[in-house]
Amino acid sequence: MKYKKYKITWIDPTGDSGWHSAEEIDEFECEDCVIEAYVYYKDKKTVKTFASYSISKKGEMTFGDVNVLPTATIKSMKVIK
């Protein structure tokens, strides 16, 4: 397969629409998230991934669990062998 599998650690914006004290807001932080997926496409702005795929009898690929991550949120990308 031409796609490489990666372990990607990225920063996820976190939100909550409830009411919070100043102390709770001060402690509120983004979350570090990890995905393991194949990189479909990568450029300076984004990384597009998929975690599952299917190949038809005609050899056509379809993709599942697709994500697009802004590169500014990515902390690390490591190839999984």
Buried (B, 14 or more C-beta within 10 A) or exposed (E): EEBEBBEBBBBEEEEEEEEEEEEEEEEEEEEEEEBEBBBBEBEEEBBBBBBEBEEEEEEEEEBEEEBEBEEEBBEEBEEEE
